Amino acid sequence: MQLPPNAALVAPREQLDYFHVRSHPLPRDMTALEAWNAVMSRPLPLMGTAFKIRDAISKRFGVKQIGGFTGARQTEVAEGEHLDFFLVEGVSPDRLILTERDRHLDVMTCIAIHDRTLFIISSVKTHNLFGRAYMIPVGPAHRLIVWAMLRGLDTTLAAPQAVH
């Protein structure tokens, strides 16, 4: 899949240890933050449990706990603030650059809007054996999670209380 011109990656593509992009057409114009709110407004079943397991295992290796997604709606966000556990490294109407970096890996999720299409672009650069081992189960799970989150987006946006 071709990346939109406003895509951002944590490192050059040929240096990435994990890369995934998924797109979804939008029924109307919206900002990247509005798209984030819409996607996050419908928590997936068992995600809370998955994050608890992740945190319990990871803390044994000195990785900070992230807690997961809150589903809290944000009306505005600025660079240096957080959306859940992600640090906001870039924000514009058509793009959110969200990162989580530690000694094991650097993760970037780019929420990009281009031509009324939402792109969720995930890129990871690992730094050591733990980072590479961590991505073995997380990589395939991440693909499934993003697919499931986008699958419910049309329903969310069509609902009377849809995130605007």
C-alpha positions in Angstrom: 0.0 0.0 0.0 1.3 3.4 -0.9 1.8 5.8 2.0 0.1 9.2 2.0 2.3 12.2 1.6 1.8 13.2 5.3 2.9 9.8 6.7 5.6 9.7 9.3 7.8 6.7 10.3 10.0 6.2 13.4 13.0 5.5 11.1 13.6 5.1 7.4 11.5 2.2 6.1 14.4 0.0 5.3 15.6 0.3 8.9 12.3 -0.7 10.5 11.8 -3.9 12.4 8.0 -3.7 12.1 5.8 -1.8 9.7 2.1 -1.9 9.2 -0.3 0.4 7.4 -4.1 0.1 7.2 -6.5 2.6 5.6 -10.2 3.2 5.8 -12.4 5.6 3.7 -14.1 8.3 5.7 -17.7 9.3 5.1 -16.9 13.0 5.7 -14.1 15.4 6.2 -12.5 15.1 9.7 -9.3 15.9 11.5 -6.8 13.3 12.6 -7.8 14.0 16.2 -11.5 13.5 15.4 -10.6 10.2 13.7 -8.5 9.1 16.8 -11.5 9.9 19.0 -13.9 7.9 16.7 -11.6 4.9 16.6 -10.9 4.9 20.3 -14.5 5.5 21.3 -15.4 1.8 21.0 -13.0 -0.3 23.1 -12.3 -3.7 21.9 -13.3 -6.6 24.2 -10.4 -8.0 26.2 -8.0 -5.1 25.4 -7.9 -4.2 29.0 -6.9 -7.7 29.9 -4.3 -7.8 27.2 -2.7 -4.6 28.5 -2.6 -6.0 32.0 -0.8 -9.1 30.8 1.6 -7.0 28.7 2.4 -4.8 31.7 2.9 -7.7 34.1 5.3 -9.4 31.8 7.1 -6.3 30.6 7.7 -4.8 34.1 10.0 -7.8 34.8 12.3 -6.5 32.1 12.3 -2.9 33.2 9.7 -1.7 30.8 7.3 0.9 32.1 3.7 0.0 32.4 1.4 1.7 29.9 -2.1 0.7 31.2 -3.8 0.7 27.8 -6.4 2.9 26.2 -8.9 4.9 28.2 -11.3 5.8 25.4 -11.3 9.4 26.8 -12.3 11.9 24.1 -9.9 14.8 23.5 -11.1 18.0 22.0 -7.5 19.3 21.5 -4.0 18.1 22.0 -0.6 19.7 21.7 3.0 18.4 21.1 4.4 17.1 24.3 1.1 16.0 25.7 -0.2 12.5 25.9 -3.0 10.6 24.3 -3.3 7.6 26.6 0.3 6.2 26.8 1.5 7.8 23.6 3.5 11.0 23.6 2.2 13.4 21.0 5.3 14.3 18.9 3.4 16.1 16.1 -0.1 17.4 15.6 -1.9 19.1 12.7 -5.4 18.8 11.3 -4.4 16.0 9.0 -1.8 14.1 11.2 -1.1 12.9 14.7 2.4 11.5 15.4 2.2 9.4 18.5 5.2 7.6 20.0 6.3 5.4 22.9 10.1 5.1 23.2 12.2 3.1 25.7 15.5 1.3 25.8 14.0 -1.7 24.0 12.2 -0.2 21.1 10.8 3.0 19.6 7.2 2.8 18.4 5.5 5.4 16.2 1.8 5.4 15.3 0.9 8.0 12.7 -2.8 8.8 12.3 -3.0 10.5 8.9 -5.9 11.8 6.9 -5.4 12.2 3.1 -8.1 12.4 0.4 -10.8 11.6 2.9 -9.1 8.4 3.9 -7.8 7.5 7.3 -4.4 5.8 7.5 -3.0 4.2 10.6 0.7 3.7 10.1 2.7 1.8 12.7 6.5 1.6 12.7 8.9 0.1 15.2 12.6 0.1 15.6 13.9 -2.4 18.1 17.1 -1.8 20.1 17.8 -5.2 21.7 16.8 -8.8 22.1 13.9 -8.0 24.4 12.5 -5.5 21.8 12.7 -8.1 19.1 11.2 -10.8 21.3 8.4 -8.4 22.4 7.4 -7.8 18.7 7.0 -11.5 17.9 3.5 -11.8 19.5 2.8 -8.0 19.4 3.3 -7.6 15.6 0.5 -10.1 14.5 -1.8 -9.0 17.4 -1.4 -5.3 16.4 -2.5 -6.1 12.8 -5.6 -7.8 14.1 -6.3 -5.0 16.6 -6.1 -2.2 14.0 -8.3 -4.2 11.6 -10.9 -4.7 14.3 -10.8 -1.0 15.4 -11.3 0.2 11.8 -14.0 -2.4 11.2 -16.3 -0.6 13.6 -15.5 2.9 12.4 -18.4 3.3 10.0 -20.9 2.3 12.7 -19.3 4.7 15.1 -19.4 7.6 12.7 -23.0 6.9 11.7 -24.3 6.9 15.3 -26.2 9.9 16.4 -23.7 10.5 19.2 -20.8 10.1 16.7 -17.5 11.8 17.7 -17.3 15.2 16.0 
